[in-house]
């Protein structure tokens, strides 16, 4: 059975998925740090741009605004603040979640910032700068017609989940408690695709990280369709900004910039604005998966 950490549900502010772009919404409080800029790789300083890839289907972390082009969320806001501290522009690009690790490892993007949980397996391919903590929650249809309250309640039922996520592994471990009533796990390219299965009754549940799950249950545009099965978070872990393993200078500069934002209070301000303060960390860490308690 998966390790469990029962954490209190905090409502997320409705309407956070709209806006005019990260740079306009972030107060320019934390200033440029010339020493950190000087520590960036020559390539980044020469271009003046940090390319960050994300799967923009995971509000309030990263998702598309109503214009269908602008990526908004607490990750783009933190990214914009990072860019200001490091003295470079930050450009978010949408990509399939399952391709993100290989994309940054092959230097086709500079960073990954996509509600990606740092795991020992992923650390074999990339380095992580840890900036947030969250566990997994069970999302069901509003009214919870199947009466699901925990992972055991998924035995014998169909669950939709985004491919390549830690939720796929969590469900595999949960199968051990199901006996002959196996969980039918269907994976999809995006979290939005998985949610369609739940909304149309073709799946009993979707597993999401807690912040996106709570957002679905409270946002005015989605709460009529979804709710949480319970307030439990399963297997809490650390989100990481992924960096290619041979880019230690970039990794260290990003860590230092996150710590600068934490000290200034702007990090906490961004999380508060998006209703996810419960996931705040006290400082950034590098490859923290093996040291993070899992309940």
Protein Blocks (a to p, Z undefined) as FASTA:
>chain_A
ZZddddddddddehklgcebjklmpccfbccdfklmmmpcfklmmnopacdddddfbcfk
bccdfkomaccdjklmmmmmmmmmnopacddddddfklmmmmmmnopafbdcehiacdfk
lmmmmccddfbdcdddddddehilnopabfklmgopacdddehiaklmmmmmmmmmnomm
ccdddddfbfklmmmmmmnopafbdcddfklmmmmmmpmklmmmgccfblcdehiadddd
dddfklmmlmmmmmmmmmmmmmnommmmmmmmnopmmmpcfbdcehkllmpceZZ
